[in-house]
Amino acid sequence: MITAINYWSFEHALSNEAPIATVCSQAREAGFQAIELGIAETGVLTVASSQADCERIRREVESAGLRMESLASGMTWACSPSHPDAAVRRRAIALNDAALQRAAWLGCTSLLFIPGAVSIPWDPSYPFVHYEQAVTWAREATQTLAATAKRLGVELCIENVWNGMFYSPLEFRDFIDSIGSPAVGAYFDVGNCMGQHQYPPHWIEILGLRIKRVHLKDFKRSIGTLDGFCDLLQGDQPWAETMAALRAIGYDRTLTAEMIPFAPGRVAKTGEAMRRIVRL
């Protein structure tokens, strides 16, 4: 498996303002093999970035000695594909359609996608959406984007997140299957799963080959809130069992650490922890 780290783990990166060259240099210094950049509406990589911009960024990453196989997007937290306002839903699709094109120009084979939300724990302004309606809108958006993903040769990877949807591996599996597209799979986040009172190895076994990418985070179950996310190897994640489950399904792609918020020394500490984890 390939050790990677997400762009948002670095200083000033949540606002999409951290220089890519600086991030890549720090990632390489910490021993990572790959970087997962983030795309937003503003900043160093955006939905308006040109093909030339993306190709330049690709060269910048490669010159640092890193691979770049996946692209992350958090745009659908602010512009949800399951929002009650149809204009917001249309804009969410347009943003992710543009993100898929940029992913292709970057040479990435996967785009992280959040298909909507029933609720957003950290955003009280987001309206509660009826569960069944939210799933219907999420499916419509995913089916629309799946066509673009297939055309571009980029996997649309749905992440299990704290969005009030798909907290069961059975439901998550069935939603992916309902799209009926080989271009759609799962971006499995082991830490988010722990925060939903679930056991990651079970999810891995049930999702199987639908898992296209993996995020690594740790979580302290005794806390149980957003404050429960912690440094790798400092929480309750069953790392040995999780790694065994990934190997059992033949997963050999990127393991991407997503360590938010930034803290001095955390990137280096994460690199060391990941080298221990992949040896389990």
C-alpha positions in Angstrom: 0.0 0.0 0.0 1.1 3.6 -0.6 1.4 6.1 2.3 -0.1 9.4 1.5 -1.3 12.5 3.3 -4.1 14.9 2.6 -3.4 18.6 1.8 -5.7 19.8 4.6 -3.3 18.4 7.2 -0.9 21.3 6.5 -0.7 24.9 7.8 -3.0 27.3 6.0 -4.3 24.4 3.8 -7.9 24.3 5.1 -8.4 27.7 3.4 -6.7 26.2 0.3 -3.9 28.8 0.6 -0.8 26.6 1.5 1.7 26.7 -1.4 1.7 23.3 -3.1 5.5 23.2 -3.4 5.8 23.8 0.4 3.3 21.1 1.2 4.9 18.6 -1.1 8.4 19.3 0.4 7.1 18.8 3.9 5.2 15.6 2.9 8.3 14.2 1.3 10.5 15.1 4.3 8.0 13.3 6.6 8.5 10.1 4.4 5.2 10.0 2.6 5.0 8.5 -0.9 2.0 10.5 -2.2 0.0 13.6 -1.6 -3.8 14.1 -1.9 -4.5 17.7 -2.9 -7.8 19.5 -2.2 -9.9 21.4 -4.7 -12.1 24.4 -3.7 -13.8 27.4 -5.2 -10.8 29.7 -4.3 -7.2 29.1 -3.5 -4.2 27.3 -5.1 -6.3 24.7 -6.9 -9.9 25.5 -7.9 -12.8 24.5 -10.1 -11.7 27.3 -12.4 -8.1 26.1 -12.8 -7.0 25.6 -16.4 -5.6 22.4 -17.9 -2.2 24.2 -18.0 -2.5 25.0 -14.3 -3.3 21.4 -13.5 -0.4 20.1 -15.6 1.9 22.5 -13.9 0.7 21.4 -10.5 1.2 17.8 -11.5 4.8 18.5 -12.5 5.4 20.3 -9.2 4.2 17.2 -7.3 6.3 14.8 -9.3 9.4 17.0 -9.0 9.1 16.6 -5.3 9.2 12.8 -5.7 5.6 12.2 -4.8 2.7 10.4 -6.4 -0.8 12.0 -6.7 -3.6 9.5 -7.3 -6.6 11.1 -5.7 -8.2 14.5 -5.2 -10.2 15.6 -2.2 -13.2 18.0 -2.2 -15.1 19.4 0.7 -17.2 21.7 -1.4 -20.5 19.8 -0.9 -20.5 20.7 2.8 -21.3 24.3 1.9 -23.2 23.4 -1.3 -25.0 20.1 -0.7 -26.4 17.8 -3.4 -29.2 17.0 -1.0 -30.1 20.6 -0.1 -33.8 21.5 -0.2 -33.1 24.4 -2.6 -32.9 23.0 -6.1 -30.6 25.8 -7.2 -28.1 24.7 -4.5 -28.4 21.1 -5.7 -27.7 22.1 -9.3 -24.7 24.2 -8.3 -23.3 21.2 -6.2 -23.4 19.0 -9.3 -21.7 21.7 -11.4 -18.9 22.2 -8.9 -18.2 18.5 -8.7 -18.5 18.1 -12.5 -15.7 20.7 -12.7 -13.7 19.0 -10.0 -13.8 15.7 -12.0 -12.4 17.5 -15.0 -9.6 19.0 -12.9 -8.9 15.6 -11.4 -8.4 14.1 -14.9 -6.1 17.0 -15.9 -4.1 16.4 -12.8 -3.7 12.8 -13.7 -5.7 11.6 -10.6 -7.8 8.5 -10.9 -10.2 9.2 -8.0 -12.2 12.2 -6.6 -13.5 12.2 -3.1 -17.3 13.0 -3.1 -19.8 13.6 -0.4 -23.2 13.1 -1.9 -25.2 15.2 0.5 -26.3 15.4 4.1 -29.4 14.9 6.3 -27.6 17.0 8.9 -24.2 18.6 9.5 -23.1 18.4 13.2 -20.9 21.5 13.1 -23.2 23.6 11.0 -26.5 24.5 12.8 -27.6 26.6 9.9 -27.9 23.6 7.6 -31.6 22.5 7.5 -32.5 19.0 8.5 -33.4 17.2 5.3 -35.9 14.3 5.4 -33.8 11.2 5.2 -35.6 9.5 2.3 -35.6 12.7 0.3 -32.0 13.3 1.0 -31.1 9.9 -0.3 -33.2 10.4 -3.4 -31.4 13.7 -4.2 -28.0 12.2 -3.4 -28.7 9.3 -5.8 -29.7 11.7 -8.5 -26.6 13.8 -8.1 -24.3 10.7 -8.0 -25.9 9.2 -11.1 -25.4 12.5 -13.0 -21.8 12.8 -11.9 -21.1 9.1 -12.6 -21.6 9.7 -16.3 -18.9 12.4 -16.2 -16.6 10.3 -14.1 -16.9 7.4 -16.5 -16.2 9.6 -19.5 -13.1 11.1 -17.9 -11.8 7.8 -16.5 -11.9 9.1 -12.9 -13.5 7.2 -10.0 -16.2 9.0 -8.1 -15.5 7.9 -4.5 -18.2 8.4 -2.0 -16.9 8.9 1.5 -18.6 7.8 4.7 -18.8 11.0 6.7 -20.7 12.5 9.6 -23.6 13.6 7.4 -26.5 11.7 8.9 -26.6 9.3 6.0 -25.4 5.8 5.3 -24.2 5.0 8.9 -24.7 1.3 8.1 -22.2 -0.6 5.8 -25.2 -2.5 4.3 -27.0 0.8 3.4 -23.7 2.3 2.1 -23.0 -0.8 0.0 -26.5 -0.8 -1.4 -26.5 2.9 -2.3 -23.3 2.5 -4.3 -24.7 -0.5 -6.0 -27.9 1.4 -6.8 -25.9 3.8 -9.0 -25.0 0.9 -11.3 -21.8 2.4 -12.5 -18.3 1.0 -12.4 -17.1 4.6 -12.0 -18.6 4.9 -8.5 -17.0 3.4 -5.4 -16.3 4.0 -1.8 -13.8 6.3 -0.2 -13.6 4.5 3.2 -12.6 6.6 6.2 -11.7 4.3 9.1 -11.8 7.1 11.7 -15.3 8.4 10.6 -16.5 4.8 10.9 -15.2 4.6 14.5 -17.0 7.8 15.4 -20.3 6.2 14.3 -19.9 3.4 16.8 -18.9 1.0 14.1 -16.1 -1.5 13.6 -13.9 -0.7 10.5 -12.9 -4.3 9.6 -16.6 -5.3 9.3 -17.2 -2.4 6.9 -14.2 -3.4 4.8 -15.4 -7.0 4.6 -18.9 -5.9 3.5 -17.8 -3.2 1.1 -15.1 -5.3 -0.4 -13.9 -4.3 -3.9 -16.2 -1.3 -3.8 -13.4 0.4 -1.7 -11.4 2.5 -4.1 -9.5 4.7 -1.6 -8.9 4.8 2.2 -8.5 7.6 4.6 -6.7 7.0 7.9 -7.8 8.7 11.1 -7.9 7.6 14.7 -10.6 8.2 17.2 -11.2 7.9 21.0 -14.5 6.3 21.6 -14.7 7.5 25.2 -15.1 11.1 23.9 -17.5 10.3 21.0 -17.7 13.8 19.5 -15.6 15.7 17.0 -13.1 16.1 19.7 -12.5 12.4 19.7 -10.4 12.5 16.6 -6.7 12.2 17.6 -3.2 11.4 16.3 -2.7 8.0 14.7 -2.0 5.2 17.2 -3.4 7.3 20.1 -7.0 6.2 19.8 -9.1 3.1 19.7 -8.7 2.1 16.1 -8.1 -1.6 15.7 -5.2 -1.1 13.4 -3.9 -4.7 13.0 -7.4 -6.0 12.3 -8.1 -3.1 9.9 -4.9 -3.7 7.9 -5.6 -7.4 7.8 -9.1 -6.7 6.4 -7.7 -4.4 3.7 -5.2 -7.1 2.7 -7.9 -9.7 2.6 -9.8 -7.8 -0.1 -6.6 -7.2 -2.0 -6.4 -3.4 -1.4 -3.0 -2.1 -2.4 -3.7 1.6 -3.2 -3.2 4.8 -1.2 -3.7 5.0 2.6 -4.2 8.7 3.1 -3.8 10.3 6.5 -6.3 13.2 7.0 -5.1 15.1 10.1 -7.2 18.1 10.8 -6.6 20.7 12.2 -3.0 21.4 11.6 -0.6 21.3 14.6 3.1 21.8 14.6 5.0 18.5 14.3 1.9 16.5 13.5 2.8 15.8 9.9 6.2 14.2 10.9 4.5 12.3 13.7 1.9 11.0 11.3 4.5 9.8 8.8 6.2 7.8 11.5 2.9 6.3 12.7 1.9 5.3 9.2 5.1 3.5 8.7 4.3 1.5 11.8 0.7 0.9 10.7 1.6 -0.5 7.3 3.9 -3.0 8.9 1.1 -4.5 11.0 
